């Protein structure tokens, strides 16, 4: 990257007391200028620990919203407000209220991949890294899990003592990964471990050696005796893996692309650095309600 551009970025960070948080699925050039990379849980934690006045959040909309909810006194800037999560939009509030009415004894666990309006109706949030732990922590025997059916089914495998009512949503990017994609890579790289995300289809999880969040994949790859890995998640995670673990090999699924993550471009991040726009704006009352399940998740996860 051009030295002058790097100097300009650092000057703007210092001028605005600003940090850049970027999800593991961001474009390589965006990852390169981020102060912190991570998955949803890790970035949520980072957002609560920073002394910065301004946070540029490079990810889809619900991530930036969560950072704002947990840091109401800070400016959270999202470089492209149209970078939305299609799975989050699969929850219809009216239907969720009907489901809760028909199951009054159930607690609503919402995956962090949900809108602020959905979080406001939830009892607690979770991520792919802590979903099973969160569900186990609840006293209720019945759980309404929204919105990802694949993650919900994966949690049900791990928490058999609970009845989980699973919302029929999904992540298009992970759901697009097929057995054939894994088979082809395994044939080419027979010694590679298969790491997949719990948003994948059940048959993909059945094929895996390990089912992990994106940060879980990073940590596992660092510690594993294996030197080769097939990565069953959005392909851009491999960029981070190759950068941080250059002595090992990582094989991406080339069709596993999230077009919404890719809406956050290097140019848009630069524009946000200069203008501190566009800011995430959430009505105060809605923000207060949505913070309760997020904070409850953070409290359950303390010490992780």
C-alpha positions as CSV (number, residue, x, y, z in Angstrom):
1,X,0.0,0.0,0.0
2,X,1.2,3.5,-0.8
3,X,3.2,5.0,2.0
4,X,1.5,8.4,1.8
5,X,-1.9,6.7,2.1
6,X,-0.9,4.9,5.2
7,X,0.5,8.1,6.7
8,X,-2.8,9.9,5.9
9,X,-4.8,7.1,7.5
10,X,-2.7,7.2,10.7
11,X,-3.0,11.0,10.8
12,X,-6.8,10.9,10.6
13,X,-7.0,8.1,13.2
14,X,-5.0,10.3,15.6
15,X,-6.9,13.5,14.7
16,X,-10.3,11.9,15.4
17,X,-9.3,9.6,18.2
18,X,-10.6,6.8,16.0
19,X,-10.2,3.0,15.6
20,X,-11.2,0.8,12.7
21,X,-12.8,-2.6,13.5
22,X,-13.2,-5.1,10.6
23,X,-14.8,-8.4,10.4
24,X,-12.9,-11.4,9.1
25,X,-14.9,-11.4,5.9
26,X,-13.8,-7.9,4.8
27,X,-11.8,-7.3,1.6
28,X,-8.1,-7.7,2.1
29,X,-7.4,-4.0,1.6
30,X,-9.9,-3.2,4.4
31,X,-8.4,-5.8,6.7
32,X,-4.9,-4.3,6.1
33,X,-5.9,-0.9,7.6
34,X,-8.0,-2.2,10.5
35,X,-6.8,-1.8,14.0
36,X,-8.6,-5.0,15.0
37,X,-9.9,-8.0,13.1
38,X,-12.3,-10.5,14.5
39,X,-15.7,-12.3,14.5
40,X,-18.9,-10.8,15.9
41,X,-18.1,-11.7,19.5
42,X,-14.6,-10.5,19.5
43,X,-15.5,-7.2,17.8
44,X,-18.3,-6.7,20.2
45,X,-15.9,-7.1,23.1
46,X,-13.3,-4.8,21.4
47,X,-16.0,-2.1,21.0
48,X,-16.6,-2.0,24.7
49,X,-13.0,-1.8,25.6
50,X,-11.8,1.1,23.4
51,X,-11.0,4.6,24.6
52,X,-11.6,5.9,21.1
53,X,-14.3,8.5,20.5
54,X,-15.0,7.2,17.0
55,X,-15.3,3.7,15.8
56,X,-15.4,2.8,12.1
57,X,-17.1,-0.5,11.8
58,X,-16.3,-2.5,8.7
59,X,-18.9,-5.2,8.5
60,X,-22.6,-5.6,7.8
61,X,-25.2,-3.4,9.5
62,X,-26.1,-5.4,12.6
63,X,-22.5,-5.4,13.7
64,X,-22.2,-1.6,13.6
65,X,-25.6,-1.4,15.3
66,X,-24.4,-3.7,18.1
67,X,-21.2,-1.6,18.6
68,X,-23.4,1.5,18.9
69,X,-25.8,-0.1,21.3
70,X,-22.9,-1.1,23.6
71,X,-21.1,2.3,23.2
72,X,-23.9,4.8,23.2
73,X,-21.6,7.7,24.1
74,X,-19.4,7.0,21.0
75,X,-19.8,7.7,17.3
76,X,-20.1,4.5,15.4
77,X,-19.5,5.0,11.7
78,X,-20.6,2.4,9.1
79,X,-18.9,3.1,5.7
80,X,-21.9,1.8,3.7
81,X,-25.4,1.8,5.3
82,X,-26.6,-0.5,2.5
83,X,-24.2,-3.3,3.6
84,X,-27.0,-5.3,5.2
85,X,-27.3,-8.9,6.4
86,X,-30.0,-10.7,4.5
87,X,-30.4,-13.3,7.3
88,X,-31.1,-10.6,9.8
89,X,-33.9,-9.3,7.6
90,X,-35.5,-12.8,7.6
91,X,-37.1,-12.2,11.0
92,X,-40.5,-10.6,10.7
93,X,-41.5,-8.9,14.0
94,X,-45.2,-9.7,13.7
95,X,-44.5,-13.4,13.3
96,X,-42.0,-13.4,16.1
97,X,-44.6,-11.8,18.4
98,X,-47.1,-14.5,17.4
99,X,-44.6,-17.3,18.1
100,X,-43.8,-15.8,21.5
101,X,-47.5,-15.5,22.3
102,X,-48.0,-19.2,21.5
103,X,-45.0,-20.2,23.6
104,X,-45.1,-17.9,26.6
105,X,-42.7,-20.1,28.6
106,X,-40.0,-19.8,26.0
107,X,-37.0,-17.4,26.1
108,X,-36.0,-15.8,22.8
109,X,-32.4,-16.2,21.9
110,X,-31.4,-14.1,19.0
111,X,-28.2,-14.7,17.1
112,X,-26.2,-11.4,17.0
113,X,-27.0,-11.4,13.2
114,X,-30.3,-9.7,13.8
115,X,-31.7,-6.2,13.5
116,X,-31.9,-3.8,16.4
117,X,-35.7,-4.2,16.4
118,X,-35.4,-8.0,16.8
119,X,-32.8,-7.7,19.6
120,X,-35.2,-5.4,21.4
121,X,-37.7,-8.3,21.6
122,X,-35.1,-10.8,22.7
123,X,-34.2,-12.2,26.1
124,X,-30.5,-12.7,25.2
125,X,-28.2,-12.7,22.2
126,X,-25.5,-15.1,21.1
127,X,-22.9,-15.6,18.5
128,X,-21.7,-18.7,16.6
129,X,-18.8,-18.9,19.1
130,X,-21.0,-19.0,22.3
131,X,-24.4,-20.1,21.1
132,X,-24.4,-23.4,23.0
133,X,-23.0,-21.8,26.1
134,X,-25.7,-19.2,26.1
135,X,-28.6,-21.6,25.6
136,X,-27.2,-23.9,28.4
137,X,-27.1,-20.9,30.7
138,X,-30.8,-20.2,30.6
139,X,-33.3,-21.6,33.1
140,X,-36.0,-22.0,30.5
141,X,-36.5,-25.5,29.1
142,X,-38.0,-24.1,25.9
143,X,-36.0,-21.7,23.6
144,X,-37.1,-19.8,20.5
145,X,-33.9,-19.4,18.4
146,X,-33.7,-16.8,15.7
147,X,-32.9,-16.5,12.8
148,X,-30.4,-19.1,11.5
149,X,-31.8,-22.6,11.3
150,X,-28.4,-24.2,10.6
151,X,-26.9,-22.6,13.8
152,X,-30.1,-23.5,15.7
153,X,-29.8,-27.1,14.6
154,X,-26.1,-27.2,15.6
155,X,-26.9,-25.8,19.0
156,X,-29.7,-28.4,19.4
157,X,-27.1,-31.1,18.8
158,X,-25.0,-29.8,21.7
159,X,-27.9,-28.9,24.1
160,X,-30.2,-31.9,24.0
161,X,-31.9,-31.1,27.3
162,X,-33.6,-28.0,25.8
163,X,-36.5,-27.8,23.3
164,X,-35.4,-25.4,20.7
165,X,-38.0,-23.8,18.3
166,X,-35.9,-22.9,15.3
167,X,-36.7,-19.9,13.0
168,X,-36.4,-20.9,9.3
169,X,-33.7,-18.3,8.3
170,X,-30.3,-18.9,6.9
171,X,-27.0,-17.3,5.7
172,X,-27.1,-17.5,1.9
173,X,-23.2,-17.5,1.8
174,X,-22.8,-20.5,4.2
175,X,-25.9,-22.3,2.9
176,X,-24.4,-22.1,-0.6
177,X,-21.5,-24.3,0.4
178,X,-22.1,-27.9,-0.9
179,X,-20.6,-31.3,-0.1
180,X,-19.1,-31.3,-3.6
181,X,-17.1,-28.2,-2.7
182,X,-15.6,-29.9,0.3
183,X,-15.0,-33.2,-1.6
184,X,-13.1,-31.5,-4.4
185,X,-10.8,-29.8,-2.0
186,X,-10.3,-32.9,0.1
187,X,-9.4,-34.9,-3.0
188,X,-6.8,-32.4,-3.9
189,X,-5.5,-32.0,-0.3
190,X,-6.2,-35.3,1.5
191,X,-4.2,-34.4,4.6
192,X,-6.1,-31.1,5.2
193,X,-8.3,-30.7,8.2
194,X,-11.8,-29.6,7.4
195,X,-13.0,-26.5,9.5
196,X,-16.5,-25.3,8.9
197,X,-18.8,-22.6,10.3
198,X,-22.0,-23.6,12.2
199,X,-24.0,-21.6,9.8
200,X,-23.3,-24.3,7.2
201,X,-25.8,-27.0,6.3
202,X,-26.0,-30.0,8.7
203,X,-24.4,-32.3,6.1
204,X,-21.4,-30.0,5.8
205,X,-21.0,-30.0,9.6
206,X,-21.1,-33.8,9.5
207,X,-18.2,-33.8,7.1
208,X,-16.0,-31.5,9.2
209,X,-13.3,-32.2,11.6
210,X,-14.2,-29.2,13.6
211,X,-17.1,-26.8,13.6
212,X,-16.0,-23.3,14.7
213,X,-16.6,-19.6,14.6
214,X,-14.1,-17.7,12.4
215,X,-12.0,-16.7,15.3
216,X,-12.2,-20.3,16.5
217,X,-10.8,-21.4,13.2
218,X,-7.9,-19.0,13.5
219,X,-7.1,-20.1,17.1
220,X,-7.4,-23.8,16.1
221,X,-5.2,-23.5,13.1
222,X,-2.5,-21.8,15.2
223,X,-2.5,-24.6,17.7
224,X,-3.1,-27.6,15.5
225,X,-0.4,-30.0,14.5
226,X,-1.9,-30.0,11.0
227,X,-0.3,-27.9,8.3
228,X,-3.2,-27.8,5.8
229,X,-6.8,-26.7,6.3
230,X,-10.0,-26.6,4.2
231,X,-11.9,-23.5,5.3
232,X,-15.7,-23.8,5.1
233,X,-16.7,-20.2,5.5
234,X,-16.6,-16.9,3.6
235,X,-13.4,-17.0,1.6
236,X,-11.9,-13.8,2.9
237,X,-11.1,-15.4,6.2
238,X,-8.3,-17.2,4.4
239,X,-6.6,-13.9,3.8
240,X,-6.2,-13.3,7.5
241,X,-5.2,-16.9,8.1
242,X,-2.5,-16.8,5.5
243,X,-1.2,-13.5,6.9
244,X,-1.1,-14.6,10.5
245,X,0.0,-18.2,10.0
246,X,2.2,-18.1,6.9
247,X,3.9,-21.4,7.5
248,X,0.6,-23.3,7.0
249,X,-1.7,-23.7,3.9
250,X,-5.4,-22.7,3.7
251,X,-7.8,-23.7,1.0
252,X,-10.8,-21.5,0.4
253,X,-14.2,-22.3,-1.2
254,X,-14.1,-19.8,-4.0
255,X,-17.8,-19.5,-4.3
256,X,-18.3,-18.7,-0.6
257,X,-18.5,-14.9,-1.1
258,X,-20.7,-12.5,0.9
259,X,-21.6,-9.7,-1.5
260,X,-22.9,-7.5,1.4
261,X,-19.6,-7.6,3.2
262,X,-17.9,-6.6,0.0
263,X,-19.9,-3.4,-0.2
264,X,-17.4,-1.9,2.4
265,X,-14.6,-0.8,0.1
266,X,-11.3,0.8,0.8
267,X,-12.5,4.1,-0.8
268,X,-15.6,4.1,1.4
269,X,-13.5,3.6,4.6
270,X,-11.2,6.5,3.6
271,X,-14.2,8.7,3.1
272,X,-15.5,7.8,6.5
273,X,-12.1,8.5,8.0
274,X,-12.3,12.0,6.6
275,X,-16.0,12.8,7.2
276,X,-16.9,10.7,10.2
277,X,-20.0,9.7,8.2
278,X,-22.3,7.9,7.8
279,X,-23.1,7.5,11.5
280,X,-25.2,4.8,13.0
281,X,-28.3,6.5,14.5
282,X,-30.7,4.5,16.7
283,X,-33.6,5.9,18.7
284,X,-32.7,6.0,22.4
285,X,-35.6,3.9,23.7
286,X,-35.0,1.2,21.1
287,X,-31.3,1.2,21.9
288,X,-32.0,0.8,25.6
289,X,-34.2,-2.3,24.9
290,X,-31.7,-3.8,22.5
291,X,-28.8,-3.4,24.9
292,X,-30.4,-5.7,27.5
293,X,-30.0,-9.0,25.6
294,X,-26.6,-7.9,24.2
295,X,-25.3,-7.0,27.7
296,X,-26.7,-10.2,29.1
297,X,-24.7,-12.1,26.5
298,X,-21.6,-10.2,27.4
299,X,-22.1,-11.0,31.1
300,X,-22.6,-14.7,30.5
301,X,-19.4,-14.7,28.4
302,X,-17.2,-12.8,30.9
303,X,-13.9,-14.7,31.4
304,X,-14.0,-16.3,27.9
